[in-house]
Amino acid sequence: MPLSPYLDTFPQVDASAWVHPSAQVIGDVTLGADSSVWCNTVLRGDVNRIQIGHSSNIQDLTMGHVSHKSAAKPQGSPLIIGNYVTVGHSVVLHGCTVGDACLIGMGSIVMDDVVIEPQVMLGAGSLVSPGKVLKSGYLYMGRPAAQVRPLTPEEVAYLTYSAEHYVRVKNNYRIIGAA
């Protein structure tokens, strides 16, 4: 079963969201309208919360996790993903915040307390070190990730297009599953 409780907390999934049967969504996880979680993805909201906005997609083999609350860090590090976000295949997101209309490239690692502002493109295979802030409107790439250049108007438009495309694909899977 792709949805599992942790202690007394069960995932909250909007009726229009979709979770592939091979995914694992555990504990304090909220999936917004039209969001999708793809094959073999793990969202483990056991020791803190995971919140995914509407029309966002978390693609195959991604791991989303959090850091626990403590005396030194009362809020811990939840995982917050905004609206219209595309998270590529095999990404690790750990206790970070991803703003609206971002694209996180395949194989990237985004660590605790990172803030990715809205409209950022993170190139495939990038590593974002703990606590770093990626400013809105730029392409970042590398290990460690560095600002490369401003996004073009076409790239900014693509950020929303990509998320909307995955809403359409998700809807096709829902139709197939209903047949």
N, C-alpha and C positions, 0 to 999 in steps of 0.2 A: 504494500500500500504506500503511495507516495506522500501521504500526509500522516504525520505522527505527532502525538503530544510529547511534551517534556514536562514531567511532574503534572501539574494541573493546567498547563497552558497548551492550547491547541491552535494550529495555524488558522488564520482568518483569510479566506480566499473569496474575492468578489465573484459573483455568479457568472460574469463574462470573462473571467480569467481562465487560463488553461495551464494545467501541469501534466507533462508527459508521464505515463505510468512508470517509467524507469527512474524518474527523479525522486529525491528525498527532501521533503519540506518538513522541518522538525521544530516544534515549540513555538516561540513568540515571533511568528512571521506573519506579516500582513502583505497580501498581494492585491494591488489596485485593479480597477476596471481595465479590461482588455490587455492585461499583462500576460506574459507567457514564460514558462519555465521548461526548458528543453531537456533532451535525453541525458540521463546520468548526471544531472546537476544536483548538487547538495546545497541546501540552504539550512544551516544549523543554528537556529535561534534558541539555544539552550541557556546560556548564561547571560544573555542580553538580547535585545530585540533586533529584528530585521524588518525594514519597511521598504516596500517597492511600490512606486507610484503607478499611475495609470499609463497604459500603452507602452510599457517597457518590456524588453525581452532579455532573458538570461539564458544564453545559449549553452549548447552541449558541453558537458564535463566541467562546468564552472563550479567553483567552491566559494560559497559565501559564508563567512563566520564573523564572530564578534569577540570582544574582550570583556571579561567580567567586571562588575562594580567592586570597588574596594575602598578602604578608608582613604588611601592616597588619591584615588580617582573615583569619586562617588557616582559618576555617570557611566564609568567604564568607557567602552568604545562600541556603540551600536553600529550597525550597517544600515545606512540610509541611501536609497537610490531614488532619484526623482522621476519625473514624467518624461516619456519619449526618450528613454535611454536604451541604447543597444550595447549589450555586454557580449563580446565575441566569445568564441569557443575557448575552453581551457583557461579561463581567467581565474585568478585568485583575488577576491575582494575581502579584506579583513578589517572590520571595525573602522570603516571610512565613510565619507559622504560624497556622493556623486550627484551633481546638480542636474537640472532638466536639460534635455536635448544634447546629451553627450554620447560619444562612441568610445568604448573601451576595446582596444584592439586585441586580437587573439593572442593568448599566451601571456598576457600582461599580469603583473602582480602589483596590487595597490594595498599598502600596509596601513596600520593603525593611525587614526587621527589625521589622515590625509583629507583635504577638502579639494574636490574638483568642482570648480565653479561651472555654471551653465555654459553650454555651447563650447565644449572642449572636445578635441579629438586626440586620443592617446594611441600612438602607433603600436602595432603588433610587437609583442615581446618586451614591452617597456617595464621598468621597475620604478615604482614611485615610493620613495623612502618615507618612513614614519613622520607625520606632522607637516609634510610639504603641502603647499597651496598651489594649485594649477589655476592660473588666471583665465577668465572667460575670453573666448574668441581666438584661441591659439591652438596650434598643433604642437604636441609634445612627443618626444621619442627618446629611446635610449635606456641604458642601464648604468647610472641612474637617469631617469627621465629629465630632459631639459627642453626648454622652450625653443622651438625650431623657427616658427614664423606665424604671422597672423593667418587665420582661415580665410579662404576666398568666399565670396557670396555663394558660389555653387556648393562649396563644402558645408557651409552653414545650413543651406537648404537641404542637403543630403542627410544631415543629422536627424531631422524630423521625418524625412522620406523613409529612411532605414527603419525607424521604429514603426511607422505606419505600414510598411511592407510586412513586417512581422505580425502585425495585427491581422492582416489579410491571410497570411499563412496559418496563423493560429486558428482563424475562423474556418479555414478549409479542414484542418485536423478535427475540429469540433463536429463538422458535418460528417466526415468520414466515421468518427466514433459513434455518431447517432444512427448510422445506417445499420 
